């Protein structure tokens, strides 16, 4: 007789809908930051060759960093602190509120000019931090990214 090979009833990491196995949101943030850096540096596998792609990668990476909390959130918040502080109520430029800053950062990420992909990526990261506090349509965008992340990480 030949033994019959059968899969166990549950395979580690697949049960509960964890598509990527046992990975946390911090692990996803690590992957996103690494992929963003590699793509910006000209990886042949990760193509970030347009400003729009760089901005979207920045937004998703920033959202992952904020969802991971801790040091990852500190990294994204630090990138966000310069443009946000420039438009604070005490800056003398009025108070555009978080929605106005989100609009500004989105315009800088997607409507700017130049060949360097780092700037739209950084503006995208900064924008993603502001989206989480601005509410409205900005909050919907962040939640649209965060819900699948929670499913992937089993959160």
Secondary structure as UniProt FT lines:
FT   TURN            12..14
FT   HELIX           15..17
FT   TURN            19..20
FT   HELIX           25..40
FT   TURN            41..42
FT   HELIX           51..68
FT   HELIX           70..86
FT   HELIX           89..91
FT   HELIX           97..111
FT   HELIX           117..134
FT   HELIX           136..153
//
